[in-house]
Structures are given as structure tokens and as C-alpha cells.
Amino acid sequence: MMRVLLLSLVLGLSFTANFAKANPNSNPWMRTCRIDQGIFYGLTTQASQDGYLWMCFFNDSPIGAEEFFLFKTNQGESMAIEAYRNHSLPAGYNCESIGAETVPARNDSGKIYNICRFADASLMDVKVLQAGPGAPQNKKLDLALSATY
């Protein structure tokens, strides 16, 4: 009987923790991403403590969900957003050429993204940085970054 009670308690706590991650009303990164018509998504990687890079996708233009949240709520502009706005990464160059680290990550379908992780831990896809602001594929991202709350 005690085992059943303990198992029920553990499962209940586990469900509650997972619900909090998935519930858009309790996760500010997810909520902020969705307000701006983005899709909150965890890319799998071995280069993260929890095995995920939490991203906000605007079409196929991912930006780190945390830095997007911080930007939108006027808590600062990350190195990733600054590099994007300054179009610091010309085509053909990699993350290391602007002082960032390349972190390979995958979506559930197996598509590989090369994510630039900057010294402040902010994240952005290398192709997004290479294309820069004003590129057709970054139109939704540009719109999302055009205003804060």
C-alpha cells in the first residue's frame, strides 16, 4: 500500500512538472514566443544540461527562447540579437568567426540546425545570422523583433 501511495505521489509530481513546461500559460518563454506568432520548440543536443536548446521558430528562423523573452520584455538585447541586427555574419562564415560556438542540434524529424551560442549563452541559427535582417526567410523574425512590450 505504501509503495502504491509513493508511486502515485512521484507520478503526480512528474506530471505536474511536465505540465508546467508544456502549459503556455505557465511558461513565459513559450507564451512570449506564441504571442508573436512563433513556435516554441526544443531542439535536441548533447551540448545542454537538459538535452535541449529551447528555441522560438519564426518559419525556419530559430532564435533562443530565453533571449527572445528578455528582449520582448525590455530586459536587454543579447549578443545573438545584436549580431543579427548588425548582420555580423556574412554568408560562408561560421559562428566561430564572430566569437560564438557552433552547437549542432536536431528537430524530431532529424533536421540538423547549427546554432550559434554566444558568450552570454544566447542562441541563433547560423543561417539566420548569415541571411541577416531583411532577408525573405527572416521576415517573421524581423517583425517579431520590431517592437517590445
Number of C-alpha atoms within 10 A of each C-alpha: 6 7 8 9 10 11 12 12 12 12 12 12 12 12 12 12 11 11 13 13 15 13 12 16 12 12 13 16 22 24 19 24 26 16 10 16 17 23 20 23 19 19 21 20 18 12 13 12 8 10 13 17 26 21 26 30 22 23 14 15 22 26 28 28 28 22 25 27 20 17 18 20 13 12 12 13 14 21 19 26 21 11 17 21 15 12 17 17 21 14 13 8 14 20 23 13 11 13 12 20 18 20 20 17 22 16 14 10 6 10 9 14 20 17 27 28 23 20 13 11 15 21 29 29 26 26 24 22 28 20 18 23 19 14 13 11 17 21 16 20 25 19 14 18 16 9 11 13 7
